Amino acid sequence: MSLLVTLVLSATALILAFTAWKGGAPERWGAMLVGVRHLVVDPLYHVFLDAPGFETLEPGHAAMDFVLFLAMVWLALRANRFWPIWMSAAALITLLGHFVIIVGIVGQQRAYWAMTQLPLFLELACLLVGTLRHRDRLARLGPYRNWRRNSAAFSRKRAGHEQVQ
């Protein structure tokens, strides 16, 4: 493993640890999702398969990125925060990067690399800023809801909460 990869993984682990320590429930969920994808599943993937070359589609990475994107969208719909929306956008950029190769645009390996590798830094920035804003909000307002009470995407009827017609 190169020095640069080691530094990126170390910085990722530090930011995720800070987020898990100081963040609310949505921040901890975001840290867990990013940590599992980048610090657990991806290294295990590379133990069993060769390093990516960025000349052809990496189906394992595409699948990991798709699952992370779906999880981030779920978090964005449920959390009482704005940062998961930005984090979902970063995950979408990563996912769309795989289409550069699927479409067959020759000579765009650098674009494939950039679109699939650099959004991690956006994800980490979202987690870090989201955690710092959460701490600031706690200091100013005191405890507040981590999760939305009612989301149109997850509405369900409960006794005593029927919609008025």
C-alpha positions as CSV (number, residue, x, y, z in Angstrom):
1,M,0.0,0.0,0.0
2,S,1.4,3.4,-1.0
3,L,2.1,6.2,1.5
4,L,-0.7,8.3,-0.1
5,V,-3.3,5.6,0.4
6,T,-2.1,5.0,4.0
7,L,-2.4,8.8,4.7
8,V,-5.9,8.9,3.1
9,L,-7.1,5.9,5.1
10,S,-5.6,7.3,8.3
11,A,-7.3,10.7,7.8
12,T,-10.5,8.9,7.0
13,A,-10.3,6.8,10.2
14,L,-9.6,9.9,12.3
15,I,-12.5,11.9,10.9
16,L,-14.9,9.0,11.2
17,A,-13.7,8.4,14.8
18,F,-14.3,12.1,15.6
19,T,-17.7,11.9,14.0
20,A,-18.7,8.8,15.9
21,W,-17.5,10.4,19.2
22,K,-19.0,13.9,18.9
23,G,-21.8,13.5,16.3
24,G,-25.5,12.7,16.8
25,A,-27.2,9.6,15.6
26,P,-27.3,10.6,11.9
27,E,-23.6,11.6,12.0
28,R,-22.7,8.2,13.6
29,W,-24.8,6.4,10.9
30,G,-23.0,8.4,8.2
31,A,-19.6,7.6,9.7
32,M,-20.5,3.9,10.0
33,L,-21.7,3.7,6.3
34,V,-18.5,5.5,5.0
35,G,-16.3,3.5,7.3
36,V,-17.7,0.1,6.3
37,R,-17.4,1.0,2.6
38,H,-14.0,2.5,2.6
39,L,-12.2,1.0,5.6
40,V,-13.6,-2.5,5.7
41,V,-15.2,-3.7,2.5
42,D,-12.9,-2.0,0.0
43,P,-9.6,-3.3,1.7
44,L,-11.1,-6.8,1.9
45,Y,-12.0,-6.5,-1.8
46,H,-8.4,-5.7,-2.6
47,V,-7.1,-8.6,-0.6
48,F,-8.9,-11.0,-3.0
49,L,-8.6,-9.1,-6.3
50,D,-6.0,-7.0,-8.0
51,A,-5.7,-3.3,-7.6
52,P,-7.9,-1.2,-9.8
53,G,-6.5,-0.1,-13.1
54,F,-9.2,2.4,-14.1
55,E,-9.1,1.1,-17.7
56,T,-12.2,-1.1,-17.3
57,L,-15.2,-1.1,-15.1
58,E,-14.6,-2.3,-11.6
59,P,-17.9,-4.1,-10.9
60,G,-17.1,-4.7,-7.2
61,H,-16.5,-1.0,-6.7
62,A,-19.6,-0.1,-8.7
63,A,-21.7,-2.4,-6.5
64,M,-20.1,-0.9,-3.3
65,D,-20.7,2.6,-4.5
66,F,-24.3,1.8,-5.5
67,V,-25.1,0.4,-2.0
68,L,-23.4,3.4,-0.3
69,F,-25.5,5.7,-2.5
70,L,-28.7,4.0,-1.6
71,A,-27.8,4.1,2.1
72,M,-26.9,7.8,1.9
73,V,-30.3,8.6,0.2
74,W,-32.0,6.7,3.0
75,L,-30.1,8.7,5.6
76,A,-30.9,12.0,3.8
77,L,-34.6,11.1,3.8
78,R,-34.7,10.2,7.5
79,A,-32.2,12.5,9.2
80,N,-33.1,15.9,10.6
81,R,-30.0,17.4,8.9
82,F,-29.0,18.9,5.6
83,W,-25.5,17.4,5.2
84,P,-26.7,13.9,4.2
85,I,-28.2,15.5,1.0
86,W,-24.7,16.8,0.1
87,M,-23.2,13.5,1.0
88,S,-25.7,11.7,-1.2
89,A,-24.7,14.0,-4.0
90,A,-21.0,13.0,-3.5
91,A,-22.0,9.4,-3.6
92,L,-24.0,10.0,-6.8
93,I,-20.9,11.6,-8.4
94,T,-18.9,8.4,-7.5
95,L,-21.7,6.2,-9.0
96,L,-21.9,8.2,-12.2
97,G,-18.1,7.9,-12.6
98,H,-18.6,4.2,-13.4
99,F,-20.7,5.2,-16.4
100,V,-17.7,6.9,-18.0
101,I,-16.3,3.4,-18.6
102,I,-19.7,1.7,-19.2
103,V,-20.5,4.2,-22.0
104,G,-17.1,3.4,-23.5
105,I,-15.5,6.8,-23.6
106,V,-12.0,5.9,-24.6
107,G,-9.1,7.7,-23.0
108,Q,-11.1,9.0,-20.0
109,Q,-9.4,6.9,-17.3
110,R,-8.3,10.0,-15.4
111,A,-12.0,11.1,-15.3
112,Y,-13.0,7.6,-14.1
113,W,-10.3,7.8,-11.4
114,A,-11.3,11.4,-10.3
115,M,-15.0,10.7,-10.2
116,T,-14.7,7.5,-8.2
117,Q,-11.9,8.5,-5.8
118,L,-12.2,12.2,-5.1
119,P,-15.8,12.3,-3.7
120,L,-14.5,10.5,-0.6
121,F,-13.1,13.8,0.4
122,L,-16.5,15.5,-0.1
123,E,-18.1,12.8,2.0
124,L,-15.6,13.3,4.8
125,A,-16.0,17.1,4.6
126,C,-19.8,16.6,4.9
127,L,-19.4,14.4,8.0
128,L,-16.9,16.8,9.6
129,V,-18.9,19.9,9.0
130,G,-22.1,18.2,9.9
131,T,-20.6,17.0,13.2
132,L,-19.3,20.5,14.0
133,R,-22.6,22.1,13.2
134,H,-24.4,19.5,15.3
135,R,-22.1,20.4,18.3
136,D,-22.7,24.1,17.7
137,R,-26.5,23.5,17.5
138,L,-26.4,21.5,20.8
139,A,-24.6,24.3,22.5
140,R,-27.0,27.0,21.3
141,L,-30.4,25.2,21.4
142,G,-29.8,22.2,23.6
143,P,-31.1,18.7,22.6
144,Y,-33.0,18.5,19.4
145,R,-34.5,15.8,17.1
146,N,-32.0,13.6,15.2
147,W,-34.7,12.2,12.9
148,R,-37.6,13.6,11.0
149,R,-41.0,12.9,12.6
150,N,-42.8,12.4,9.4
151,S,-41.3,12.0,6.0
152,A,-43.4,11.7,2.8
153,A,-41.1,8.9,1.7
154,F,-41.7,6.9,4.9
155,S,-45.2,7.9,5.9
156,R,-47.3,5.3,7.6
157,K,-50.6,5.4,9.4
158,R,-50.5,5.1,13.1
159,A,-53.3,5.0,15.6
160,G,-54.4,8.5,16.4
161,H,-52.4,10.0,13.5
162,E,-54.8,9.5,10.6
163,Q,-54.9,12.2,8.0
164,V,-57.9,14.5,8.1
165,Q,-59.8,14.5,4.9
